[in-house]
Structures are given as structure tokens and as C-alpha cells.
Amino acid sequence: MTAQELITASISNIPIKVGILNNSYLGMVRQWQEMFYGERYSEVDLGGGIPDFVKWAEAMGCVGIRVDSPEEVAPAIERANSINDRPVVVDFRVEEFEKVFPMVAAGASNDDIILPPSQNERREYLR
């Protein structure tokens, strides 16, 4: 979702929920560079340039919620789901090198899904 779409939702009072998996990197780009390009990282570390997504959401008339620990996840989701008059952005702060699975490589079919390593072992066993 882009900022323009979020502003449109805010102006129209559309109560969508947006979750950001925030690892202070361009997360999926970094994951691809790690998995498919031999960890040759290029321009994925956002360093100190990452915005405060709670303030960003609030600047657009949305509700912003920050989640810093696993214990905060359920209450944040409950709070987000209770807001029905405007959009909500939940900034889930995750570990710097956290990966997102499942994923599908470029050009692959959905049958060739990539799971976390422990689940890939199980998948091979089931074939």
C-alpha cells in the first residue's frame, strides 16, 4: 500500500488494517539478495532513514500502533480490530534479519513454495 492509497482510505473513513513487518531493511529485497544472490546486499539497509510509521500514519489521519515485543501482538491486533471509523497502521518491529515465509521464487509455480528450513525438511519427507 502506498501513502496515497492510505490517505484515500483515511479521507473516505475506510477502516482497513495495514500491518508493517518492520526490520529496518527493505526486508523482502534483502531476503531475495540473501537467498538467491549469495548475500550480495545492495541498498537494503535503511539505517537511520526509516520513518516513525506511527507518526506517519497519524499524519494521514489514521491510527498508528507500534508493536515492539511478541507480548504486544495480540493486544495490538485487538485494538486495531476495534477501530471501525478510520484506517489503522500497525508497525510490527521484528528482528533485523527475520525472514518472511512462505515465499515463491521468481518464475516458479506456487507448487514450488519455499518454506522455512525446518518445514522444508518435513516437506521433502512428505513427497
N, CA, C and O atoms as a MOPAC input file, in Angstrom:
PM7 MOZYME 1SCF
protein

 N      0.84800 1    -1.17300 1     0.00000 1
 C      0.00000 1     0.00000 1     0.00000 1
 C      0.89300 1     1.23500 1     0.00000 1
 O      1.91500 1     1.28000 1     0.68500 1
 N      0.49600 1     2.21800 1    -0.76800 1
 C      1.26700 1     3.45800 1    -0.83200 1
 C      0.65000 1     4.50700 1     0.08600 1
 O     -0.47200 1     4.34500 1     0.56500 1
 N      1.38300 1     5.56800 1     0.32200 1
 C      0.86900 1     6.66100 1     1.14800 1
 C     -0.39300 1     7.25700 1     0.52400 1
 O     -1.32600 1     7.62600 1     1.23800 1
 N     -0.42000 1     7.35200 1    -0.80000 1
 C     -1.59000 1     7.92800 1    -1.46800 1
 C     -2.83500 1     7.07600 1    -1.21400 1
 O     -3.92000 1     7.60900 1    -0.98200 1
 N     -2.67400 1     5.76800 1    -1.25800 1
 C     -3.81600 1     4.89000 1    -1.00300 1
 C     -4.27600 1     4.99700 1     0.44400 1
 O     -5.47300 1     4.96200 1     0.72800 1
 N     -3.31700 1     5.12900 1     1.35600 1
 C     -3.66600 1     5.25600 1     2.76700 1
 C     -4.38900 1     6.57400 1     3.03300 1
 O     -5.33800 1     6.60900 1     3.81700 1
 N     -3.95700 1     7.64800 1     2.39700 1
 C     -4.65000 1     8.93600 1     2.54400 1
 C     -6.06900 1     8.83200 1     2.00000 1
 O     -7.00500 1     9.34500 1     2.61300 1
 N     -6.23600 1     8.17500 1     0.85900 1
 C     -7.57100 1     7.99100 1     0.28700 1
 C     -8.46500 1     7.22500 1     1.25100 1
 O     -9.62100 1     7.59700 1     1.45500 1
 N     -7.94000 1     6.15900 1     1.84500 1
 C     -8.71900 1     5.38700 1     2.82100 1
 C     -9.07600 1     6.25000 1     4.02500 1
 O    -10.18300 1     6.15000 1     4.55600 1
 N     -8.15000 1     7.09300 1     4.45700 1
 C     -8.39800 1     7.96500 1     5.60400 1
 C     -9.47700 1     8.99600 1     5.29200 1
 O    -10.39600 1     9.19900 1     6.08600 1
 N     -9.36700 1     9.64100 1     4.14800 1
 C    -10.36100 1    10.64700 1     3.74500 1
 C    -11.74600 1    10.02200 1     3.63900 1
 O    -12.74900 1    10.64800 1     3.98200 1
 N    -11.79000 1     8.78300 1     3.16200 1
 C    -13.06300 1     8.08700 1     2.95000 1
 C    -13.52300 1     7.31000 1     4.17900 1
 O    -14.55400 1     6.63900 1     4.13600 1
 N    -12.76300 1     7.39600 1     5.27900 1
 C    -13.09500 1     6.67700 1     6.51700 1
 C    -13.26200 1     5.17600 1     6.29800 1
 O    -14.17900 1     4.55800 1     6.83900 1
 N    -12.38100 1     4.60900 1     5.51200 1
 C    -12.40700 1     3.16800 1     5.26000 1
 C    -11.53800 1     2.49800 1     6.32700 1
 O    -10.33800 1     2.76100 1     6.40100 1
 N    -12.12900 1     1.64500 1     7.14100 1
 C    -11.40400 1     1.10100 1     8.29100 1
 C    -10.50000 1    -0.09400 1     7.96500 1
 O    -10.61900 1    -1.15200 1     8.58200 1
 N     -9.61700 1     0.07800 1     7.01300 1
 C     -8.69400 1    -1.00300 1     6.67800 1
 C     -7.61700 1    -1.11600 1     7.74900 1
 O     -7.35700 1    -0.17600 1     8.49900 1
 N     -7.00900 1    -2.27300 1     7.79800 1
 C     -5.90200 1    -2.51300 1     8.72200 1
 C     -4.66100 1    -2.82200 1     7.89600 1
 O     -4.69700 1    -3.68000 1     7.01300 1
 N     -3.56200 1    -2.12400 1     8.18000 1
 C     -2.30600 1    -2.31600 1     7.46200 1
 C     -1.25400 1    -2.74900 1     8.46900 1
 O     -1.04900 1    -2.08300 1     9.48400 1
 N     -0.59100 1    -3.85600 1     8.19500 1
 C      0.48600 1    -4.32000 1     9.06000 1
 C      1.82100 1    -4.15800 1     8.35800 1
 O      1.97000 1    -4.54700 1     7.20000 1
 N      2.78800 1    -3.58700 1     9.05500 1
 C      4.13700 1    -3.41900 1     8.51900 1
 C      5.06200 1    -4.33800 1     9.30200 1
 O      5.16600 1    -4.21400 1    10.52200 1
 N      5.73600 1    -5.25900 1     8.61800 1
 C      6.76500 1    -6.08300 1     9.25200 1
 C      8.05900 1    -5.30400 1     9.12300 1
 O      8.73000 1    -5.37100 1     8.09300 1
 N      8.40600 1    -4.57300 1    10.15500 1
 C      9.45800 1    -3.56400 1    10.10700 1
 C     10.75100 1    -4.10100 1    10.70500 1
 O     10.88200 1    -4.22000 1    11.92300 1
 N     11.70700 1    -4.42600 1     9.83100 1
 C     13.01800 1    -4.87900 1    10.30600 1
 C     14.11200 1    -3.85100 1    10.00600 1
 O     15.30000 1    -4.16500 1    10.06500 1
 N     13.70500 1    -2.63600 1     9.68700 1
 C     14.62200 1    -1.52900 1     9.35900 1
 C     15.43500 1    -1.78500 1     8.09500 1
 O     16.45700 1    -1.14000 1     7.86400 1
 N     14.98500 1    -2.71200 1     7.29700 1
 C     15.58300 1    -3.01100 1     5.99400 1
 C     14.47000 1    -2.98100 1     4.95800 1
 O     13.29000 1    -2.93300 1     5.30500 1
 N     14.84600 1    -3.00900 1     3.69800 1
 C     13.89000 1    -3.35600 1     2.65700 1
 C     13.83900 1    -4.87600 1     2.71700 1
 O     14.52800 1    -5.57100 1     1.96900 1
 N     13.00100 1    -5.37800 1     3.62800 1
 C     13.04100 1    -6.76400 1     4.06400 1
 C     12.99500 1    -7.81900 1     2.98800 1
 O     13.86200 1    -8.69300 1     2.95100 1
 N     12.00900 1    -7.76700 1     2.10800 1
 C     11.90700 1    -8.81400 1     1.09000 1
 C     13.03000 1    -8.69900 1     0.07000 1
 O     13.50300 1    -9.71500 1    -0.43900 1
 N     13.46100 1    -7.49400 1    -0.23600 1
 C     14.58200 1    -7.32500 1    -1.17100 1
 C     15.84200 1    -7.92700 1    -0.55300 1
 O     16.58700 1    -8.63800 1    -1.22700 1
 N     16.08100 1    -7.64000 1     0.73600 1
 C     17.24300 1    -8.20400 1     1.41900 1
 C     17.15800 1    -9.72600 1     1.45500 1
 O     18.16300 1   -10.40900 1     1.25500 1
 N     15.96400 1   -10.26300 1     1.70700 1
 C     15.78400 1   -11.71700 1     1.75500 1
 C     16.09900 1   -12.34600 1     0.39800 1
 O     16.74900 1   -13.38900 1     0.33800 1
 N     15.65300 1   -11.73300 1    -0.67300 1
 C     15.95900 1   -12.24600 1    -2.01400 1
 C     17.46100 1   -12.19700 1    -2.27000 1
 O     18.04200 1   -13.14400 1    -2.80000 1
 N     18.08900 1   -11.07400 1    -1.88500 1
 C     19.53600 1   -10.95600 1    -2.10200 1
 C     20.28800 1   -12.00400 1    -1.28900 1
 O     21.30800 1   -12.52500 1    -1.74200 1
 N     19.80500 1   -12.31000 1    -0.12000 1
 C     20.44200 1   -13.33200 1     0.71400 1
 C     20.25300 1   -14.72800 1     0.12500 1
 O     21.20600 1   -15.50200 1     0.03600 1
 N     19.03000 1   -15.04400 1    -0.27500 1
 C     18.71700 1   -16.40800 1    -0.69100 1
 C     19.12300 1   -16.72600 1    -2.12600 1
 O     19.48800 1   -17.86200 1    -2.42600 1
 N     19.06500 1   -15.74300 1    -3.01000 1
 C     19.27600 1   -16.02800 1    -4.43100 1
 C     20.50100 1   -15.34800 1    -5.03100 1
 O     20.88300 1   -15.65000 1    -6.16200 1
 N     21.11200 1   -14.44400 1    -4.29500 1
 C     22.24700 1   -13.70100 1    -4.84700 1
 C     23.47000 1   -13.74700 1    -3.93300 1
 O     24.26700 1   -12.80900 1    -3.90000 1
 N     23.61000 1   -14.84200 1    -3.19400 1
 C     24.81100 1   -15.06700 1    -2.40200 1
 C     25.10900 1   -13.99500 1    -1.37300 1
 O     26.27100 1   -13.67000 1    -1.12800 1
 N     24.06500 1   -13.44500 1    -0.76800 1
 C     24.21900 1   -12.40700 1     0.26000 1
 C     24.94400 1   -11.16400 1    -0.24900 1
 O     25.60200 1   -10.46100 1     0.51800 1
 N     24.81700 1   -10.90100 1    -1.54200 1
 C     25.38400 1    -9.66300 1    -2.09300 1
 C     24.32700 1    -8.56800 1    -1.92600 1
 O     23.50500 1    -8.32900 1    -2.81000 1
 N     24.37700 1    -7.91800 1    -0.77200 1
 C     23.37800 1    -6.92000 1    -0.42500 1
 C     23.67000 1    -5.60100 1    -1.12000 1
 O     24.81700 1    -5.16300 1    -1.20800 1
 N     22.61600 1    -4.98600 1    -1.60600 1
 C     22.76200 1    -3.69400 1    -2.25700 1
 C     21.59100 1    -2.80300 1    -1.86800 1
 O     20.44000 1    -3.08800 1    -2.20000 1
 N     21.89800 1    -1.72900 1    -1.16600 1
 C     20.93200 1    -0.66200 1    -0.86600 1
 C     19.67500 1    -1.15400 1    -0.14900 1
 O     18.57100 1    -0.71900 1    -0.47500 1
 N     19.82900 1    -2.04900 1     0.81700 1
 C     18.66600 1    -2.54200 1     1.54800 1
 C     18.63700 1    -2.12200 1     3.01300 1
 O     17.59400 1    -2.22200 1     3.65900 1
 N     19.77000 1    -1.65200 1     3.55100 1
 C     19.83400 1    -1.22500 1     4.94500 1
 C     19.34300 1     0.21400 1     5.03700 1
 O     19.99600 1     1.13400 1     4.54500 1
 N     18.20100 1     0.40000 1     5.66300 1
 C     17.63000 1     1.74100 1     5.77200 1
 C     18.26500 1     2.55100 1     6.88700 1
 O     18.05200 1     3.75900 1     6.98300 1
 N     19.05400 1     1.88000 1     7.74100 1
 C     19.78600 1     2.57800 1     8.79600 1
 C     18.92900 1     3.56600 1     9.55000 1
 O     17.83300 1     3.22800 1     9.99900 1
 N     19.41200 1     4.77200 1     9.69200 1
 C     18.67500 1     5.79900 1    10.41900 1
 C     17.60900 1     6.48300 1     9.58700 1
 O     16.95200 1     7.40200 1    10.07700 1
 N     17.41800 1     6.07200 1     8.35900 1
 C     16.47200 1     6.74500 1     7.48100 1
 C     15.05700 1     6.22000 1     7.53400 1
 O     14.19500 1     6.69000 1     6.79100 1
 N     14.80200 1     5.26000 1     8.39400 1
 C     13.45600 1     4.68900 1     8.44400 1
 C     12.51200 1     5.63700 1     9.18800 1
 O     12.87100 1     6.16100 1    10.24300 1
 N     11.31800 1     5.86000 1     8.65300 1
 C     10.39700 1     6.78800 1     9.31900 1
 C      9.77200 1     6.16800 1    10.56500 1
 O      9.80000 1     4.95200 1    10.75600 1
 N      9.22100 1     7.01300 1    11.38700 1
 C      8.39300 1     6.56700 1    12.50400 1
 C      7.01000 1     6.31500 1    11.89800 1
 O      6.26400 1     7.25600 1    11.62800 1
 N      6.67500 1     5.04500 1    11.68700 1
 C      5.44100 1     4.72200 1    10.97600 1
 C      4.18500 1     5.07100 1    11.77700 1
 O      3.12500 1     5.27900 1    11.18600 1
 N      4.28000 1     5.14000 1    13.08800 1
 C      3.13300 1     5.56900 1    13.89300 1
 C      2.83700 1     7.03900 1    13.60200 1
 O      1.68400 1     7.40100 1    13.36700 1
 N      3.85300 1     7.87900 1    13.61600 1
 C      3.66000 1     9.30000 1    13.29500 1
 C      3.22500 1     9.47200 1    11.84200 1
 O      2.39200 1    10.32500 1    11.53700 1
 N      3.78400 1     8.66900 1    10.95700 1
 C      3.42800 1     8.70100 1     9.53800 1
 C      1.93900 1     8.42700 1     9.37600 1
 O      1.24600 1     9.14200 1     8.65100 1
 N      1.44500 1     7.38300 1    10.05700 1
 C      0.01900 1     7.04600 1     9.98100 1
 C     -0.83300 1     8.17300 1    10.55100 1
 O     -1.82900 1     8.57700 1     9.95100 1
 N     -0.43500 1     8.67200 1    11.70800 1
 C     -1.20600 1     9.73600 1    12.35100 1
 C     -1.23300 1    11.00500 1    11.50800 1
 O     -2.23100 1    11.72600 1    11.50900 1
 N     -0.15300 1    11.28700 1    10.79200 1
 C     -0.11000 1    12.47300 1     9.92800 1
 C     -1.13300 1    12.38500 1     8.80700 1
 O     -1.53200 1    13.40400 1     8.24300 1
 N     -1.55700 1    11.16600 1     8.48400 1
 C     -2.55200 1    10.97700 1     7.42600 1
 C     -3.95200 1    10.74600 1     7.97800 1
 O     -4.86400 1    10.38500 1     7.23400 1
 N     -4.12500 1    10.95400 1     9.27400 1
 C     -5.44400 1    10.79500 1     9.87100 1
 C     -5.79100 1     9.37200 1    10.24000 1
 O     -6.95400 1     9.06300 1    10.49600 1
 N     -4.80700 1     8.51100 1    10.27100 1
 C     -5.01300 1     7.11200 1    10.64200 1
 C     -4.59400 1     6.91300 1    12.09600 1
 O     -4.01800 1     7.80400 1    12.72000 1
 N     -4.89000 1     5.74800 1    12.61100 1
 C     -4.38600 1     5.35900 1    13.92300 1
 C     -3.08900 1     4.59600 1    13.69700 1
 O     -3.02300 1     3.72100 1    12.83400 1
 N     -2.06900 1     4.92000 1    14.46100 1
 C     -0.80100 1     4.20400 1    14.38500 1
 C     -0.53400 1     3.45900 1    15.67200 1
 O     -0.67900 1     4.01500 1    16.76100 1
 N     -0.14400 1     2.20000 1    15.55200 1
 C      0.15000 1     1.36100 1    16.71500 1
 C      1.52400 1     0.73200 1    16.50300 1
 O      1.80500 1     0.19400 1    15.43200 1
 N      2.37000 1     0.80000 1    17.51400 1
 C      3.70200 1     0.17300 1    17.42800 1
 C      3.72100 1    -1.07900 1    18.29800 1
 O      3.23000 1    -1.07000 1    19.42700 1
 N      4.29100 1    -2.15300 1    17.76000 1
 C      4.44600 1    -3.40600 1    18.49300 1
 C      5.93400 1    -3.71300 1    18.56700 1
 O      6.58200 1    -3.93500 1    17.54400 1
 N      6.47300 1    -3.72400 1    19.79000 1
 C      7.90400 1    -3.94800 1    19.98800 1
 C      8.25100 1    -5.33600 1    20.50500 1
 O      9.42300 1    -5.71300 1    20.49800 1
 N      7.26100 1    -6.10800 1    20.95600 1
 C      7.55700 1    -7.42700 1    21.51500 1
 C      6.42500 1    -8.39400 1    21.19500 1
 O      5.30600 1    -7.96500 1    20.91300 1
 N      6.70300 1    -9.69400 1    21.23500 1
 C      5.65500 1   -10.68200 1    20.95500 1
 C      4.44900 1   -10.55200 1    21.88600 1
 O      3.32100 1   -10.83400 1    21.48200 1
 N      4.68000 1   -10.12900 1    23.11800 1
 C      3.57700 1    -9.99600 1    24.07400 1
 C      2.60000 1    -8.89000 1    23.68300 1
 O      1.45300 1    -8.88800 1    24.12900 1
 N      3.04000 1    -7.97000 1    22.87000 1
 C      2.19300 1    -6.84300 1    22.46700 1
 C      1.35500 1    -7.14100 1    21.22300 1
 O      0.48100 1    -6.35200 1    20.86300 1
 N      1.61500 1    -8.27600 1    20.56400 1
 C      0.93900 1    -8.56300 1    19.29300 1
 C     -0.56500 1    -8.69700 1    19.46400 1
 O     -1.32000 1    -7.97700 1    18.81100 1
 N     -1.02200 1    -9.60000 1    20.32500 1
 C     -2.46400 1    -9.83600 1    20.47300 1
 C     -3.20900 1    -8.57600 1    20.90800 1
 O     -4.23500 1    -8.25700 1    20.30700 1
 N     -2.74300 1    -7.84000 1    21.92800 1
 C     -3.45800 1    -6.60700 1    22.29000 1
 C     -3.49600 1    -5.57800 1    21.15600 1
 O     -4.49200 1    -4.87500 1    20.98900 1
 N     -2.42400 1    -5.49100 1    20.38600 1
 C     -2.39900 1    -4.53200 1    19.27000 1
 C     -3.40900 1    -4.92000 1    18.19800 1
 O     -4.10500 1    -4.06200 1    17.65500 1
 N     -3.48800 1    -6.20200 1    17.89700 1
 C     -4.45900 1    -6.66000 1    16.89000 1
 C     -5.87900 1    -6.44200 1    17.39200 1
 O     -6.74700 1    -6.01400 1    16.63200 1
 N     -6.12200 1    -6.73600 1    18.66900 1
 C     -7.45200 1    -6.48600 1    19.23900 1
 C     -7.80700 1    -5.00400 1    19.15200 1
 O     -8.92500 1    -4.64900 1    18.78100 1
 N     -6.85500 1    -4.14600 1    19.49300 1
 C     -7.10600 1    -2.69800 1    19.41600 1
 C     -7.37800 1    -2.28000 1    17.97800 1
 O     -8.32200 1    -1.53300 1    17.71600 1
 N     -6.55800 1    -2.75700 1    17.04500 1
 C     -6.75000 1    -2.40200 1    15.63400 1
 C     -8.12300 1    -2.84200 1    15.14700 1
 O     -8.80700 1    -2.09200 1    14.45000 1
 N     -8.52900 1    -4.05200 1    15.50900 1
 C     -9.82600 1    -4.56400 1    15.06300 1
 C    -11.00300 1    -3.84000 1    15.70100 1
 O    -12.11400 1    -3.88500 1    15.17400 1
 N    -10.77300 1    -3.17400 1    16.82700 1
 C    -11.86500 1    -2.44700 1    17.48800 1
 C    -12.10100 1    -1.06400 1    16.88100 1
 O    -13.10000 1    -0.41800 1    17.19400 1
 N    -11.20700 1    -0.61000 1    16.03100 1
 C    -11.32700 1     0.71900 1    15.41600 1
 C    -12.01200 1     0.56200 1    14.06600 1
 O    -11.47800 1    -0.07300 1    13.15600 1
 N    -13.19100 1     1.14300 1    13.94700 1
 C    -14.00100 1     0.93400 1    12.74900 1
 C    -14.34900 1     2.21100 1    12.00200 1
 O    -15.20000 1     2.19000 1    11.11300 1
 N    -13.70200 1     3.33200 1    12.35000 1
 C    -14.05800 1     4.58500 1    11.69000 1
 C    -12.93100 1     5.17800 1    10.85400 1
 O    -13.11300 1     6.21700 1    10.21900 1
 N    -11.76600 1     4.53000 1    10.84800 1
 C    -10.64300 1     5.02800 1    10.04700 1
 C     -9.58800 1     3.92900 1     9.93300 1
 O     -9.64600 1     2.92900 1    10.64900 1
 N     -8.63600 1     4.11700 1     9.04000 1
 C     -7.59000 1     3.10600 1     8.86100 1
 C     -6.66900 1     3.00800 1    10.07900 1
 O     -6.51500 1     3.95300 1    10.85400 1
 N     -6.07000 1     1.83700 1    10.21300 1
 C     -5.10900 1     1.58000 1    11.28400 1
 C     -3.83800 1     1.01200 1    10.66000 1
 O     -3.89600 1     0.11700 1     9.81700 1
 N     -2.69800 1     1.53800 1    11.07700 1
 C     -1.39900 1     1.02000 1    10.65100 1
 C     -0.71600 1     0.44600 1    11.88700 1
 O     -0.51900 1     1.14900 1    12.87900 1
 N     -0.35500 1    -0.84100 1    11.82200 1
 C      0.35000 1    -1.48200 1    12.93300 1
 C      1.79100 1    -1.72300 1    12.49500 1
 O      2.05000 1    -2.43700 1    11.52600 1
 N      2.71000 1    -1.12100 1    13.21800 1
 C      4.14400 1    -1.22500 1    12.93600 1
 C      4.72500 1    -2.33100 1    13.81900 1
 O      5.06800 1    -2.10400 1    14.97900 1
 N      4.82800 1    -3.54100 1    13.24100 1
 C      5.39100 1    -4.67800 1    13.96100 1
 C      6.90400 1    -4.63300 1    13.82300 1
 O      7.43600 1    -4.89900 1    12.74500 1
 N      7.59900 1    -4.30000 1    14.89600 1
 C      9.06100 1    -4.25800 1    14.88100 1
 C      9.57000 1    -5.68600 1    15.03300 1
 O      9.32500 1    -6.32700 1    16.05500 1
 N     10.27400 1    -6.18400 1    14.02900 1
 C     10.77900 1    -7.56000 1    14.05000 1
 C     12.30400 1    -7.54600 1    14.03400 1
 O     12.92800 1    -6.50800 1    13.81300 1
 N     12.88800 1    -8.71100 1    14.27000 1
 C     14.34200 1    -8.83300 1    14.27300 1
 C     14.91700 1    -8.38500 1    12.93400 1
 O     14.28700 1    -8.53700 1    11.88800 1
 N     16.10000 1    -7.84100 1    12.98800 1
 C     16.75700 1    -7.27000 1    11.81300 1
 C     16.86200 1    -8.25500 1    10.64700 1
 O     16.66100 1    -7.87100 1     9.49500 1
 N     17.17500 1    -9.51800 1    10.93600 1
 C     17.37900 1   -10.49000 1     9.86500 1
 C     16.24000 1   -11.49700 1     9.77100 1
 O     16.41700 1   -12.58900 1     9.23000 1
 N     15.08300 1   -11.13900 1    10.29000 1
 C     13.91700 1   -12.01200 1    10.21400 1
 C     13.52100 1   -12.20700 1     8.75200 1
 O     13.58900 1   -11.27600 1     7.94800 1
 N     13.10900 1   -13.42300 1     8.42300 1
 C     12.66700 1   -13.71700 1     7.05600 1
 C     11.15500 1   -13.91100 1     7.04000 1
 O     10.53100 1   -14.17300 1     8.06900 1
 N     10.59200 1   -13.77700 1     5.86000 1
 C      9.16100 1   -13.95500 1     5.67500 1
 C      8.95300 1   -15.20300 1     4.82200 1
 O      9.44400 1   -15.28500 1     3.69700 1
 N      8.22800 1   -16.16000 1     5.36100 1
 C      7.88100 1   -17.38500 1     4.65000 1
 C      6.39300 1   -17.60600 1     4.81200 1
 O      5.80600 1   -17.12900 1     5.78300 1
 N      5.76900 1   -18.31200 1     3.89400 1
 C      6.33700 1   -18.92000 1     2.68800 1
 C      6.60000 1   -17.86800 1     1.62300 1
 O      6.09100 1   -16.75000 1     1.68300 1
 N      7.40600 1   -18.25700 1     0.65200 1
 C      7.67300 1   -17.38400 1    -0.49300 1
 C      7.83600 1   -18.24500 1    -1.73800 1
 O      8.09100 1   -19.44600 1    -1.65200 1
 N      7.68700 1   -17.61500 1    -2.88600 1
 C      7.83300 1   -18.29400 1    -4.17000 1
 C      8.88600 1   -17.54200 1    -4.96500 1
 O      8.80600 1   -16.32200 1    -5.11000 1
 N      9.87100 1   -18.26400 1    -5.48100 1
 C     10.93900 1   -17.64600 1    -6.27300 1
 C     10.39400 1   -17.15200 1    -7.61000 1
 O      9.37900 1   -17.64600 1    -8.10000 1
 N     11.07000 1   -16.18600 1    -8.18300 1
 C     10.68000 1   -15.64500 1    -9.48600 1
 C     10.62800 1   -16.76200 1   -10.51800 1
 O     11.55700 1   -17.56400 1   -10.62000 1
 N      9.56100 1   -16.81300 1   -11.27000 1
 C      9.41500 1   -17.80000 1   -12.32800 1
 C      8.96200 1   -19.16500 1   -11.85000 1
 O      8.70300 1   -20.04600 1   -12.67000 1
 N      8.86100 1   -19.36300 1   -10.54900 1
 C      8.44100 1   -20.65600 1   -10.00900 1
 C      6.92000 1   -20.68300 1    -9.86700 1
 O      6.26400 1   -19.64200 1    -9.84700 1
 N      6.38500 1   -21.87900 1    -9.77200 1
 C      4.94400 1   -22.01100 1    -9.56600 1
 C      4.65100 1   -22.04200 1    -8.07000 1
 O      5.55400 1   -22.21100 1    -7.25000 1
 N      3.40200 1   -21.88000 1    -7.73700 1
 C      3.01700 1   -21.93400 1    -6.33000 1
 C      3.22900 1   -23.32000 1    -5.73300 1
 O      3.22700 1   -23.47300 1    -4.51200 1
 N      3.41200 1   -24.33200 1    -6.58000 1
 C      3.74600 1   -25.67100 1    -6.08600 1
 C      5.17400 1   -25.73600 1    -5.56800 1
 O      5.52000 1   -26.65300 1    -4.82400 1
 N      6.00600 1   -24.77500 1    -5.95200 1
 C      7.41200 1   -24.75000 1    -5.54300 1
 C      7.63800 1   -23.74700 1    -4.41800 1
 O      8.63200 1   -23.02100 1    -4.40600 1
 N      6.73000 1   -23.72000 1    -3.50200 1
 C      6.79100 1   -22.77300 1    -2.39400 1
 C      8.03200 1   -23.03200 1    -1.53800 1
 O      8.42400 1   -24.17900 1    -1.32600 1
 N      8.63500 1   -21.96500 1    -1.05800 1
 C      9.79900 1   -22.07100 1    -0.17600 1
 C      9.31600 1   -21.83400 1     1.24800 1
 O      8.73600 1   -20.79500 1     1.56600 1
 N      9.56900 1   -22.82100 1     2.09000 1
 C      9.18800 1   -22.75300 1     3.49500 1
 C     10.42900 1   -22.53700 1     4.34700 1
 O     11.54900 1   -22.66400 1     3.85000 1
 N     10.24800 1   -22.21300 1     5.62200 1
 C     11.42300 1   -22.12700 1     6.49800 1
 C     12.16600 1   -23.45900 1     6.50100 1
 O     11.54400 1   -24.49900 1     6.28500 1
 N     13.46600 1   -23.46000 1     6.73700 1
 C     14.26400 1   -24.69100 1     6.65200 1
 C     13.68000 1   -25.88300 1     7.39900 1
 O     13.66200 1   -26.98200 1     6.84500 1
 N     13.21200 1   -25.72100 1     8.60700 1
 C     12.67800 1   -26.86000 1     9.35900 1
 C     11.44300 1   -27.43600 1     8.67600 1
 O     11.23000 1   -28.64800 1     8.72000 1
 N     10.63100 1   -26.60000 1     8.05000 1
 C      9.44800 1   -27.08300 1     7.35300 1
 C      9.80900 1   -27.65900 1     5.99100 1
 O      9.12100 1   -28.56300 1     5.51600 1
 N     10.86600 1   -27.16600 1     5.34600 1
 C     11.30000 1   -27.74200 1     4.07500 1
 C     11.70900 1   -29.19000 1     4.25900 1
 O     11.42600 1   -30.02100 1     3.39700 1
 N     12.37600 1   -29.51500 1     5.37400 1
 C     12.75700 1   -30.89900 1     5.64200 1
 C     11.51600 1   -31.76500 1     5.74300 1
 O     11.48400 1   -32.86900 1     5.19800 1
 N     10.50900 1   -31.28700 1     6.42200 1
 C      9.26100 1   -32.03500 1     6.55900 1
 C      8.59100 1   -32.19500 1     5.19900 1
 O      8.05100 1   -33.25700 1     4.89000 1
 N      8.62700 1   -31.15200 1     4.39600 1
 C      8.00300 1   -31.19900 1     3.07400 1
 C      8.65400 1   -32.26100 1     2.20300 1
 O      7.95800 1   -33.00100 1     1.50700 1
 N      9.99000 1   -32.34700 1     2.23200 1
 C     10.69400 1   -33.36800 1     1.44800 1
 C     10.26800 1   -34.76100 1     1.89100 1
 O     10.12800 1   -35.66300 1     1.06500 1
 N     10.06500 1   -34.93600 1     3.18000 1
 C      9.65900 1   -36.22900 1     3.72000 1
 C      8.27500 1   -36.61300 1     3.21200 1
 O      8.00400 1   -37.78900 1     2.97000 1
 N      7.39500 1   -35.62100 1     3.04900 1
 C      6.02100 1   -35.89300 1     2.64100 1
 C      5.88300 1   -36.19100 1     1.15700 1
 O      4.84400 1   -36.70100 1     0.73600 1
 N      6.88800 1   -35.89100 1     0.35300 1
 C      6.77700 1   -36.11700 1    -1.09800 1
 C      6.82100 1   -37.57800 1    -1.44300 1
 O      6.73900 1   -37.93800 1    -2.61700 1

